[in-house]
Amino acid sequence: MPDRLLIIGGNAAGMTAATWARRQNSSAEIIVVEKTPFISYSECGIPYVFSGQINSLDTLIRYQPQELLEKYQIKVLIQNTVESLNLSSQFAEVKNLAENKISKINFDYLVIATGAKAKVPNIEGLNLAGVFTLRHMPEAKAIDEYLKKNKPRNAVILGAGYIGLEMAEALRACSIDVTIIESSKKLLGNFDGQLKAQIINELNKQKVKLLLDETIHGILGSQKVEYVSASSGVINTDLVIIAIGISPEVSLARSSNIRLGASGAIAVKETLQTNFPNVYAAGDCAEVNHIVLDKPYYFPLGTTANKQGRVAGINIAGGRAKFTGIVGTQAVKVFDLEIATTGLSIDEAKAAGFWVKELSSHSVSRAGYYPGSEPIFTSLLYDERTGKVLGGQMIGYEGVAKRIDVIATALFNKMKVEDLLQLDLSYAPPFAPVWDPILYTVRKLK
Amino acid sequence: MPDRLLIIGGNAAGMTAATWARRQNSSAEIIVVEKTPFISYSECGIPYVFSGQINSLDTLIRYQPQELLEKYQIKVLIQNTVESLNLSSQFAEVKNLAENKISKINFDYLVIATGAKAKVPNIEGLNLAGVFTLRHMPEAKAIDEYLKKNKPRNAVILGAGYIGLEMAEALRACSIDVTIIESSKKLLGNFDGQLKAQIINELNKQKVKLLLDETIHGILGSQKVEYVSASSGVINTDLVIIAIGISPEVSLARSSNIRLGASGAIAVKETLQTNFPNVYAAGDCAEVNHIVLDKPYYFPLGTTANKQGRVAGINIAGGRAKFTGIVGTQAVKVFDLEIATTGLSIDEAKAAGFWVKELSSHSVSRAGYYPGSEPIFTSLLYDERTGKVLGGQMIGYEGVAKRIDVIATALFNKMKVEDLLQLDLSYAPPFAPVWDPILYTVRKLK
């Protein structure tokens, strides 16, 4: 039972750790240090503010610091950073950014929930006006202000990952011409083949220009961005969004000798403890166990951050909880398309030494005769030697994201592909064909 | 490898057995005997024709007999019934109903896919015009004709099960006043409490009158139905739909000494063999293994019939397949509501001797801030001693049917309730809140 719990980072993982620790323990002092002025908001919701589906960035904020103090007696220090940690003497040096003042905060337990930061390419022009990364609320506020003030007509998005594609949709909704520049030949990290083709088709339909396998040389302009120089030529633009990926924010952990894993993120146990028993890490700065690969992995996601924050908070407060790991589930809406994936991609599975076999099918979301039935493409991977399911990908116009959860649940249970066919999945004409797309796919097994 | 396969019943199970046997074996003679003029149609789609969402009953028919002959070399004898079976000498006496002629058909293998028939109450007036059961295409055609010719303004539906509620929606779409009379206090067989309250609320909103715990005394009228007499009074009506349940059609099996199970349906092995090794049964006339109860059960559903037909067809043709069983998954649309259930209800679980505990929650279908997010109520049952999940029920306005599949997959894998919280379910604001309703519910576990 700690006297004082200090949490570094006031978003998904940190705030969840704080509130769950409080639920378990009403007396401990809980202090959250957050470097920005914003806590407790949904990063994942940001693109939908730019698209106009959500009316303001403030809608994404769940709690203000004052509410957390009143409701949970959690003290939140916004615009404060932890400058250094002394883990043997159990204190942090905390800098108040507004007052430029450093003070010492002692703790019994510590949660590192420092999150992740946007990667940037090693090119010139990053400091020009109109060039943004997108990760946290301050960056979102800056983009929002720029959009309103400058009303850009063209945008270049660097990176065709989840945020890149969501931002493409958002900017098209503002009638901005969008060009996506992606350095690899794939989309969304590992989408290839049929799925890639369908996404490209959707981007074409939505008049998004996509340049794959393209090198970016620099961002140019005087003061404000004017154009982007890339391998296939020069693109005029009023706005650049950099969305080439994120990396864990671990500088404080590293300088404090908290162990990092091979992925570069903080190594944690199932309890979310680091190599220091009273120091926990959770969220986008921490590794997770990949259940299919059976090894630590970096897979930062909002839902994982919430689960990990809960586990850390419960354990610190004297309860018992564990975070078993992830299977690699992701879902994204790209304009009218729903795309979802879980487990390993073909390349990942091959690299891990599995004997990969693929089953795939074109099916439908509802009974074929029922109005609104939409096509769904399903790809399912399994290991030829063991029969175990390795992963699945689905794409379509409805009914995709929650269907992938069946494969995610199968992966968690290490199911064999042939046993998927036994699953008693729901059927009624408005919701599924009599052979649900997953069953229909497994039926192709010889 | 059979020389001749005879299949009794030309719908989901029978037709699927025929086509899968053909895929495995190109030379065997395959004969299907069907008593009605209709084969290979979706019974589950019938209500959506009456509602006008599907333009005609013929849309539900997948194959005509001639197509099956041409595409699969499957010979279909429509309007023929099997009068008797001689299993030791391996022949059937088949009556051509149109010509009133009996002939003998020898077989090496036999599939009994005789389906189910509508139960009827023991009351007067069943033969009046305007009184219908609804199960097969001929009954659907008769109702369709009656609706078009008589344009009824009032209807009474006996039974608040799946078909009763689907028909209530269909008839309301035709602007017919609908009264549902249900003899029990529950809806949809086992829905009680919060779920029942939500369905009743929806029926009220849709101006459907619901009488629960109501006894029906008789159906009255001269020639045509005029009113229904029930415990709370007399109801004027132009139409009565009887939907109080179905029972397996096993008269032929019984008279041939094919073993029936305790449920009254035909007992089968995982291979779908009956007690006669060359006689198989599949679909609504056969029992299934209930995986949660670990015993045979009667649970007739279209998706099960298709799976069983496939297994029977493959095994007869020399392949190897099995049907492991069901966990009790069902989904239904009732006006704007989506309702889904899997596993055991509280009463079933208690009756089976489990120490039943319930977790429940009110959650949402998408991120709370994302447009179109709708409430979902989830109830989850588990056994206090073993921690094993026993069942789940969900109700809401979107995202329900395919979410129940996660619980169905968990039941198949005999998961513990605490492990559900580890599931890596898909998350993106347009598809789910950061804690998916199932995770949100399990979080309530103490």
Interface residues (C-beta under 8 A of the other chain):
Chain A: A12 S42 C44 G45 Y48 Q53 I54 T59 L60 I291 L301 G302 T303 T304 N306 K307 R310 K322 F323 T324 G325 I326 V327 G328 T329 Q330 A331 V332 K333 E338 A340 T342 A367 Y369 Y370 P371 G399 A401 K402 R403 I404 D405 V406 A408 T409 A410 L411 F412 N413 M415 D419 L421 Q422 L423 D424 L425 S426 Y427 A428 P429 P430 F431 A432 V434 W435 D436 L439 R443
Chain B: A12 S42 C44 G45 Y48 Q53 I54 T59 L60 I291 L301 G302 T303 T304 N306 K307 R310 K322 F323 T324 G325 I326 V327 G328 T329 Q330 A331 V332 K333 E338 A340 T342 A367 Y369 Y370 P371 G399 A401 K402 R403 I404 D405 V406 A408 T409 A410 L411 F412 N413 M415 D419 L421 Q422 L423 D424 L425 S426 Y427 A428 P429 P430 F431 A432 V434 W435 D436 L439 R443
